[in-house]
Amino acid sequence: MENIVEKEAKQFLRHFTKGRIITMETLKSKLTEKLYNFNRDKDKLFFLNVLRKEVENEKIEHEKTCNTPNCSISEDNALGLFLIDQEIEGISEYYEYKPKPDDEFSTQERVDLHNKLNIIADKLEEMGLGQEIIFDEIDSLKENFNLGKKNWFQLLKGKLIDLGIKHILEVAILKDLYGELSDGYDIVKSMISK
């Protein structure tokens, strides 16, 4: 089910890169005017990401059937993507994600996970799996507790899957690592089973 911001982005697409004369100024003006309606930066970023995806899909679909050199529709969409990217970068520069209070790690949870990550690093080294890439991944996990529990465990899952894809670690080891780290976090334990 679409939320309000997503619906707004899809409706805005109908006239964003459409019109008789498309210039950087007209597109920038439309986008700025629309973003003014959102007070929260997270809503602006969500809107922009949905809009970007829609504009990019529209551009790809159009180019599948259009053979016109320097097609104005493709160029208008490319200009729209450029402006959207600028807005995303501008907002992202100072935006800091703040998880919901019940999703934040407590100080004790941060310390416990930090210690578990150190123990895991030691175990991997004892197993002869002490490659630098693994330790870099573990260190980056230690720096991202601010993402909140759900997002942190998604990040952990992604990093473990990536290590599995690169054949650095076996699936059984990956599941054990995830199980050790997620022990006590019932909401995220099932994320690795799929």
N, C-alpha and C positions, 0 to 999 in steps of 0.2 A: 504494500500500500504506500502510495506516495505521500510525503508530508507536504506541508504548505510551501516550504522553500523550493522543493523539487518541482512542484506544480508551477510555481512562479517562474522558475528557470525555463521550463518547457514552453510556457505561454510567451515569455519574453523572446524566445528564439524565433517565433513567428514573424517578428518585425525587426529583429536586431540587425541582421545582415541583408535586409530587404529594403528596397527603395530605388528611386530613380538615380540619384547620385550618391554613391557611398564614398566617403572620405574618412580619414583618420579622425578628423574633428567631429563628424556626425556620429560615428560609432562610439567614440570616447564620451561624447555628451550623453548619448542614450544609456551607456553603461553606468556612468557616474550618477545620472538621475535615478536609475533603478536601484543602485547600491545604497543610495541615500535612504531608501525605505527600510533598510535593515540596521538595527542598532547594534547587534552583536556581531563581532568579527567572525565568530564560528559560523553564523548564518551566511555572512558574506562569502566566506571561503567555500561553504557547501554549495551555495548558489553558483559561484564561479566554476566550481569543479563539475557540477551537473551541466551547466551551460557549455563548458569547454568540451565535454564528452559529446554533447548533442551537436555542436557546431562541427566538430571533427568527423562525426559519423555522417553528417549531412554532406560534408566536403568529399569524403570517401565515396559515398553512394553516387553523388553527382559525377565524379570523375570516372566512375565505372562505365558510364554511357556517353560522356562528353569527349569529343575529339577536337574541340576548338582550341587552337593555340591561344595562350594568354586569356583564357576564359574569365570573364568578369565575375562570375559566380564563385569560381575557385579562388580568385584573387580577393574577393570580398570576405570569403570565409577565412582565408589565410590572415587577412588584416584583423578580423575579429579574434582569431586565435592569438595573434600577437598581443592585442590589447588585453585580452583575458589573462594571458600569462603575466603581463606587466602588473595587473591588479593583484593577482595571486601572490606574486613575488613581493609586492609592496606591503600587503597585509601580513604575509607570513614572516616578514622581517622582524616585526615586533609582537606578533601574536604568540602567546604561550598557552598551550593546552592545559586546562584545569579539569581533572576528572571529578566526577560527583563524589561527595564526601564518603559514601559507603564503598566506593571503588578505590579510594586512596590507600596506599600502603601506610601502616603505622610505622613509627621509628623502629620498633622491635621487629616487625616483619621485614623491613629493609635490611636490618642487621643480620637476621636469620638467613635471608636469601643470599646476602653477600657472603656469609660464612659457608653456606651450601655450595655456592659457585666456586669458592676457593677449594673446598674439599673435592669437588668434581674435577677441577683442574689438576689437583694432585693425583687423583685416581687415574685420570687419562694419561698423565705422564708416567705413572707406574706401569700402565698397560702398554707403554711404548707408543702412545698416540699423542705425543707432545708437540704436534706441529704448531707453528706460530699462528696459523690462521685460526685454529681452535681457540687459542688464548686471546687473540684479538676479539673474537666473537664473544667470549666470556666477559672480557673487560667492557665491551660496549653494552652488554646487558646490565652491568653494575651502574652504568651512567644513565640508565633510562627508567628508573623507578618512578619518575614523575609522570609517566604515561598512564598510570593507574593499573590496577590488577588485570583487568580484561585485556587491555591493549598490550601490557607487558608480556602476558602469557601468549598472546598472538605473535608478538615479536619473537619470543623464545621459540615457539612452534616453527615459525618461518626460518629462523636461523638453523634449527635442528634439521628441518627438511632440506635446507640448502646444503648442509654438511653431508646429509645422506645422499643427495643427488650427486655431489662431487665425490662420493665413495670414500670420504674421509672416515666416516663412522658407519657401522652397521645398524640396521633398523632396530635390532634388539637392544643395542646400547643406547640408541636415541630414545626409545620408549622408557628405558630405565632412568635415564637422565631426566626426562620430562616428569616421570613419576616421582622421583626424589624431590625435584623442585616444586612440584604442584601439591605435594603432601600437605594436607591441611587447607587446601583451597578447592573445596568441592565444586564450586561454580565452573572451574576451568579444567578439572581432571579429565573430562571426556573429550577435550579438544584434540588430543593426539590419537585417539582410537580410530579416527576416520581416515 
